[in-house]
Amino acid sequence: MSPRHVLLAVLVAAIWGFNFVVLKVGLDEFPPILFSALRFLAAAVPAIFFVGRPSVPWRWVISVGLVLGVAKFSFLFIGLKAGMPSGLSSLVLQSQVIFTTVFAAIVLRERPKRVQITGIALAVAGIGVIAWDYGLSSPLLGFALIIAAAACWGVSNVLMRYARPADTLRFMVWVSAVAVLPLFALSALTEDMSALGRLDWSGAAAVGYVAWISTLLGFGIWGFLLRQYESSVVAPFSLLVPVFGMLSAWAFLGEDLSWLQAAAGGLVLAGLAIPLLLGRRAARTEVLPEPLVPAGR
């Protein structure tokens, strides 16, 4: 990846890391599915009236809208509401790298290298330790929901790799629009929507951040990077999300990690970092007969 694109990937990680603090604020104001519906409504309107039609077939817009917008964020928000700590959630959610690599290998025929398989094995071991330690003192439902959200994120990464929208901001606006009605319908069936009548400044600010900064800006940049490079190259940058997430949760929410969770988190981050770091080293030492052109260009 070029230095400019590396900086963009790090910026997305910082946005998404702090997002977990904002989500806790929003979930104190709204039930989880309603909060997600408001997030995507704010992301879609009024932008949808100015960006024009999506530049990819509707099947990709609808597929990503349902998998990413409805399924992934419903699982994530409900998991957080069920008591999963925001800092720990930001770490466990990065198991999406594992799902992305596996799904890309199956669907896109992007064969993982041996170093990627080794890294995935380490990350799986770390997540297993977190699940065991967390399950000793807390219900596993919240943890399982975060894992389900990570799996949906992995599927959406592959779908976006297939779609390769020329304008990722426009694509994410329409993806957000697709998610709105299903989420409001789910909320009406399962939740108390009276929180809409008690909207205050903190709730409005939380909706604004997750809609405009995390969703449109964050996923717009992420989708752009996925269009330029293979999924297995872009996805490991999300290992920085829990670093920002856990630091933000510590600074703003007073959350702490047990020593075992911290050690397991280090194992997860090492497993996610090894393929990226060793892959870049191999690329620097390899002698090529002609300039490299990033996949997808």
N, C-alpha and C positions, 0 to 999 in steps of 0.2 A: 504493500500500500504506500502511496505517496505521503510525505509528511503532512500535507494539508488534510488528507483524508484521515490520517491517524488522529489529528487534533479534533476533527469533527466527531470521530468515534468516541474520544475521551469526553467531549462536551456532552454527547448524548448520555454517556454513563453518569456524569455528574447530575444532569437533569433528572434522570430516572432514579438515581440514588436518593436525592432529596425528596423526590416524589412520595416516598414511603412515609415520610413525616407528614406531608400534606394530606395523604390518604387517611391517616389516623385522625387528623382534624376534621376532614369531611365526614368520616364515618361516625364521629361524635354528633354530627348534625343530621345525618340522613341514614336510612336503612341502605344496605349495600347495593342492591340492584337498582334502586331509585337513584342513588348517587352516581352509579355508572351511566344510567340513562341521561341524567342531567349533564354529565361530562360530555357525552357524545352529541347531545342536542346543542350544547354551546360550541362544540367543535364544528358542527355542520352548518349552523345558522348564525349569521347570515352568509357565511362564506360560500355556501353552495350556489347562491344566486349570482356570484361574481366569477367563479373559477371555470365555468363551462363544463361540458360533459367529460366524463373520464376518457382517457386515451387508450384504454384497454377494454377487451370484451367484458360485458356485464357479469359473466360467470365468475371472473376473478374478483371483481368488486364485491359481489354478493358472498362469495366463499370466504374472503378475508374478513368481511364485515361480520359474518356469523361466527367464524372460528376465533378471530382476534377480539372483535368488539363485544360480542355476546358471551361466548363461552369462556375465553381466557380471563376477561376482567370480572365476570361474575364469580368464577372460582376464586380469583385473587381477593376481591373485596369481601366475599363471604368468609374466606379463610382468615383475613385480618380481623373481621368483626367477631369471629369465633374465638379470638384471643391469641392468635399467632403473633409474636412480637414483630414489629416492623423491621428492625435490623436483621433479625434472623430470617424473616421472609425474603428480604432483599438478597440474601445469600442462597437460600434454597431455590428461589425462582430461577437462579442461573443454571439449574439443571437443564434449562432449555437448550443449552449448548449440546448436551448429550442427545436430546431428542432431535435437534436440528441435524446433527451429524448423522445419526442413524437414519432419519427420514430422507435426508439428501442422498445417502448411499443407496437406499431402496428405490426411491422415485427418480432422482436425477442422475443416478449412476456415478455420483461423486465418491469414488472409493476412498475411504479414510486410510491414511498412512499409518504405519506401525506406531509412530510416536503419538498420533492422535488416539489410537486405541489404548495405549499406555496411560495417556492423560485422562481419558474417559474412565478407565478402571480406577484410578486414584480418586477422581471426583465422585464416582459412585460409592466408593468406600467411605469417603468423608460424609456424604449425605446419609449413608446408612448409620454411621455413628451418631449424627445429629438426630435422626429419627429415633434411635434407641434411647439417647439421653433425654430428648424432649418427651418421649412417651413415658418415662419414669415418673414425671411430675405433672404432665398435662395431657388432656385428651389428644389423640392423634388426628382427629377430624380436621383441625385447622392445617396441620402439616400435610395431610393427604390432599386437601383442596389446593394448596400452593403447588404441589407436584402436578396436579391435574392442570393448573394454569400454565405451568412450564411446558407440559406436553402440547397444549393448544398453541402456545407461542412457537414451539418448534414447527408445528404444522403450518402456521401462518408464515414463518420465514421461508419455507419451501414454496408455498403458494405465491409469495411475493417474488421469489426468484423466477418462478414460471411466468408471472405476469409482466415483470420488468416494465413498470409504467414509466413513460418518458417524463412525466411531471408527478413526482411523488406527493407533493403538497395537494394537488388536485385529487389524486388517488385517495389520500387519507381523509379528505373532506367527504368524499362520497362513501368511503368505508364507514365513516362515522354516521352518515345519514342512514345507511343500511341498518346499523345497530340500534337506532333510536326506538322504532316502533316495537320490535321484539322485546327490548329491555323494559319499556313502559308497560307492555302487556304482562310480562313476568312479574313485575313489581306490583301491578294492580291485583294479580291473582294471589300473591304470596306475602305481601308486605302492607304495612300501614303507611299510606301516602300523605298523612296529615302534616308531615314535616315540611311539605311545600308551603304551607301557610305560615311557617315560623322561620322563613329564610332570613338570616342576619348577615353581617359583613364577613364573618369568618367562614360561614358556609359558602357565600358567593365567591370569596377569594380562593377557597379550595377548589371549587368547580372551575374557576377561571384558570388556575395553574394547571390542573390536570387536563383541561380541554385544550388550551392554546399553547402551553409550553411543553407539557409531556406528550400529548397526543399529536398535535399538528407539527410542531417543530421537531420533537424527538423522533417520532416515527417517520416524518418526512425525510429527515437526514438518514435514518436507519435504512429506509427503503431505497434511497439513492445509493447508499453504499452496497446494499445487496444486489443492486442492478449492475454495479461496476465490478464486483468481485464475487468469488464463490462463497456460498453460505458458510462453509467451514473456516474461511479466512475472516469474515466479518464477525461472526458469532462470538469468538473468544474475547473480543473487547468488552463484552458485557460482564466479564469477571471484575471489572472496575466498579460496577454498579454496587455490589455489596460493600465495597470499601467506603464509597461515599454514603451508602445507605446506613451502615452501622455507625459511622462517625456522626452522621446527622441525627440518628436515633439517640446516640449517647449525649450529644450536645443539646438537643432540643426536647427530648422525651425522657431523658434519664435512664435509658435502657442499658443493661449490662449483659455480658455473656459469661457463662460458666467457663472454667478453664478447659473442660472437655469440648464444649461447643466451639471455643476459640481454636483449639488444636484441630478439630475436625474441619472448621472453616478454612484454616490454613491448608489442609490437605485438599479441600475442594478447589481453592484458588490455585494451588500448585498444579493440580490435574488439568485445570483449564488453561493455565499459563504455559505449560511445557510445550504443547503443540505449536503455540504461537511463537515462542522465543526460539525454539530449536528450528522451526520451519523458516524463520527469518534468517537465522544463521546459515542454514543450508543454502538459502537463496543467494546470500552474499558470497559464498565460497564457490558456487557452481559457475563454471565457465560456459557461457552461452554463445552460439555462433551469431546471434542477432538479438536486438533489443526485445525484452519481454513486453508483451501487450496484455494487460489485465483481462481476465475472463469477463465476458459480458459486454465488452466495448465493440 
